[in-house]
Amino acid sequence: MAPIVLNGVTKVFPDGTAAVQGIDLTVNSGEFMVLVGPSGCGKSTLLRMIAGLEETTSGQILIGDRDVTRAAPRDRDVAMVFQNYALYPHMSVRDNLGFALKVGHTPKAERRERVEQVAEMLGLTEYLERKPGQLSGGQRQRVAMGRAIVREPTAYLMDEPLSNLDAKLRVSMRAELTNLHKRLGVTTVYVTHDQVEAMTLGQRVAVLENGTLQQVAHPQELYRWPANVFVATFIGSPSMNVAVASVGDSSLEFGQFTLPMSELQRAAVDGRGSVIVGLRPEAFSIDGVGPSFDIEVAAVENLGTESHIFFGVNAPPVSVAAHRVAEDAPSIVDANSVFVARLRPDDLVTPGERLTLSVDPRKIHLFDADTGDAIAT
């Protein structure tokens, strides 16, 4: 085990595209760190830079106490698990698992022992003589992970290893990965675009957007105290509702709604003409405590354990990427914002119905209207 430290790491491609910009990040020894963000945000490029598969334009990469910024991939003592498994189709599971050991001239007896130990750990013992084409997707992914584990490297690097699996299998594989990390305790950097995967796997989660690091924190901290509008709307499903609100003497106004402010909130927004207000779907309830609004239900999703209701807000949508009002942003209801509320499954409502929703005042998030940064209250 060893920490991985990135100091000002930047990657600029020959065409001038800055895929990664000045990343400072420390992955602690034995930590499971998840890099999450939308497609094209630079997370896979960053992982490949750690592995040595992409050259670093500037900055420094340390693994343990070694500067590996310019080191060849084979000299970094890391093992990578790819999205497409990258198994040798003509080799048996046994030979796939032991290939790196064979290339490294590990003695045959030791190689066999380590392969069989890892196969037992991953439930692959009965498949050792099969070829990858005879395995299910989940079994092939376990072989890919086993091939990394058998090497006993300093760190594991995983690039969306579960994305090719069906939803049910992804859930079970997440549990397997968590248990594996507990048993092995090896420093792991895991890339995904799935924020649910990030929240369930990561001991800490690093959120990226446009090649920059937005926030690094424990999953619950990301959810409860997002650093900016992007993190607030990216983490959580359904996404946080956001709208630009005018700041009054003692209230916030957006669309047809008015939210009274506490003394702390008034002090925090003092001097601002407007802010971005954020409300998680669970901030709303029927017959709850707090300020209430009359809304018309536009659509309903009944999920069994909960219901999601959608309603229009007479305010322009917020452009999350720019952290400002989007003049031409598309919307669903009359070119205005659409909010979603998470209700109990027994709160039966239908499209077109008019409801009174309450808002929990403790669950109001405020962000600077110009920068998108969270306003501490």
C-alpha positions, -999 to 999 in steps of 0.1 A, spaced: 0 0 0 11 35 -8 -5 69 -11 -9 85 -46 -2 123 -47 -10 145 -77 5 180 -76 -7 204 -103 -13 176 -128 -23 189 -163 -28 172 -196 -31 192 -228 -35 173 -261 -17 183 -293 -48 200 -306 -48 223 -276 -76 206 -257 -70 208 -219 -84 175 -207 -70 179 -171 -62 212 -155 -40 216 -124 -53 187 -103 -41 186 -67 -53 154 -51 -40 130 -24 -52 94 -23 -43 81 12 -26 47 16 -52 20 15 -80 43 5 -108 36 -20 -110 69 -40 -136 74 -67 -132 99 -95 -167 108 -108 -181 132 -133 -199 134 -167 -185 120 -199 -156 140 -212 -147 156 -178 -112 142 -178 -115 114 -152 -103 85 -174 -75 107 -188 -64 114 -152 -65 77 -143 -44 69 -174 -19 95 -164 -15 78 -130 -10 45 -149 15 60 -173 -6 54 -203 -9 92 -210 20 116 -207 17 143 -182 20 178 -197 29 194 -164 28 187 -127 40 157 -106 27 122 -98 40 104 -67 32 68 -58 45 62 -23 77 82 -21 86 78 -58 82 104 -84 67 84 -113 57 114 -135 80 102 -164 82 65 -154 71 38 -178 38 20 -169 57 -12 -160 78 7 -135 49 22 -115 38 -10 -97 1 -5 -104 -25 -28 -119 -53 -15 -141 -88 -30 -146 -105 -18 -179 -141 -14 -189 -138 -40 -217 -121 -66 -194 -91 -68 -218 -88 -106 -214 -69 -129 -238 -97 -149 -255 -75 -178 -265 -62 -184 -229 -80 -202 -201 -90 -183 -170 -60 -198 -152 -36 -185 -178 -53 -151 -179 -49 -147 -142 -13 -158 -142 -1 -141 -173 15 -111 -156 33 -134 -132 46 -155 -160 59 -125 -178 75 -114 -146 92 -147 -143 75 -157 -111 84 -193 -102 58 -218 -115 48 -232 -81 43 -197 -66 24 -186 -97 0 -216 -94 -5 -210 -57 -13 -173 -61 -37 -179 -90 -56 -205 -71 -58 -183 -40 -72 -154 -61 -96 -177 -79 -110 -190 -46 -113 -154 -33 -134 -144 -64 -154 -176 -68 -136 -186 -100 -121 -219 -90 -146 -240 -110 -140 -219 -141 -101 -220 -142 -100 -242 -173 -126 -223 -192 -120 -196 -219 -134 -161 -214 -160 -167 -242 -176 -194 -220 -181 -170 -191 -209 -145 -182 -201 -108 -181 -199 -108 -144 -175 -138 -144 -153 -121 -170 -152 -90 -149 -141 -110 -119 -113 -125 -140 -102 -90 -150 -101 -80 -114 -84 -112 -104 -56 -106 -129 -49 -73 -112 -52 -87 -77 -28 -116 -83 0 -92 -91 -1 -77 -56 6 -42 -68 10 -10 -48 -23 3 -62 -53 -7 -83 -66 16 -110 -101 8 -122 -117 25 -153 -155 20 -152 -152 -18 -147 -189 -23 -141 -204 -3 -169 -209 -32 -193 -229 -52 -167 -267 -51 -163 -282 -31 -134 -288 -61 -111 -253 -75 -116 -237 -40 -110 -253 -39 -76 -239 -73 -66 -205 -65 -81 -203 -32 -61 -208 -53 -29 -181 -77 -40 -157 -48 -47 -163 -33 -13 -156 -66 4 -125 -71 -17 -111 -38 -7 -118 -45 30 -99 -78 27 -70 -65 6 -67 -29 19 -48 -18 -13 -49 19 -24 -76 20 -52 -85 48 -77 -119 40 -93 -134 59 -123 -171 61 -129 -197 84 -144 -224 68 -122 -229 89 -91 -248 61 -73 -217 39 -79 -195 66 -66 -215 72 -35 -218 35 -26 -181 26 -33 -160 56 -24 -145 62 10 -140 96 -5 -152 109 -38 -135 134 -62 -160 152 -85 -145 165 -118 -160 188 -144 -143 202 -175 -109 188 -164 -110 206 -130 -115 192 -95 -148 206 -80 -148 189 -46 -132 160 -27 -151 147 3 -169 118 20 -200 108 0 -224 121 27 -205 154 29 -208 158 -9 -246 153 -6 -252 174 24 -227 202 18 -219 205 -19 -192 231 -27 -210 245 -57 -240 242 -80 -224 216 -102 -217 192 -73 -251 199 -59 -269 190 -91 -246 161 -101 -247 143 -68 -281 129 -59 -309 113 -78 -332 129 -87 -310 160 -90 -312 190 -67 -337 216 -79 -321 250 -85 -335 284 -95 -323 320 -94 -340 339 -65 -343 376 -58 -332 386 -23 -357 405 -3 -355 420 32 -365 387 48 -373 363 20 -362 348 -13 -385 350 -43 -383 328 -74 -411 322 -98 -444 321 -80 -427 311 -47 -415 329 -16 -391 314 9 -387 331 43 -350 333 54 -336 327 88 -313 352 105 -282 332 94 -294 331 58 -302 369 58 -267 376 71 -251 352 45 -268 369 15 -265 405 28 -256 428 -1 -266 404 -28 -294 411 -52 -299 375 -62 -287 340 -53 -293 305 -66 -315 286 -43 -313 248 -42 -338 223 -28 -334 185 -28 -365 166 -38 -368 153 -3 -370 189 11 -407 189 0 -436 171 17 -474 172 19 -487 186 51 -452 191 65 -437 219 86 -424 250 69 -434 275 42 -459 261 17 -466 265 -20 -495 257 -42 -484 238 -73 -499 219 -102 -486 184 -109 -472 181 -144 -461 145 -142 -458 116 -117 -434 87 -114 -445 59 -90 -415 39 -80 -431 17 -53 -409 28 -24 -415 65 -33 -432 88 -58 -416 116 -78 -438 145 -88 -428 172 -113 -441 207 -114 -433 239 -132 -417 270 -116 -422 303 -133 -384 311 -134 -357 306 -161 -337 274 -158 -302 276 -143 -273 267 -166 -253 244 -142 -222 244 -164 -219 282 -163 -236 286 -128 -259 313 -142 -293 317 -159 -294 301 -193 -313 323 -217 -319 295 -243 -319 265 -220 -346 240 -231 -373 230 -206 -404 208 -203 -430 232 -190 -436 265 -207 -399 274 -210 -396 276 -172 -378 255 -146 -391 221 -137 -388 209 -101 -392 174 -87 -404 165 -53 -399 131 -36 -430 120 -17 -441 89 2 -455 60 -18 -489 65 -1 -491 102 -12 -512 94 -42 -514 122 -67 -522 125 -104 -511 147 -132 -531 180 -133 -539 178 -96 -532 209 -75 -513 204 -43 -499 223 -14 -462 214 -7 -443 223 23 -405 230 23 -382 220 52 -364 253 59 -334 233 72 -329 219 37 -325 251 18 -291 255 0 -278 289 -12 -252 295 -39 -236 326 -53 -255 337 -85 -222 346 -103 -197 319 -93 -221 291 -83 -201 286 -51 -220 276 -19 -229 303 5 -222 292 41 -252 296 64 
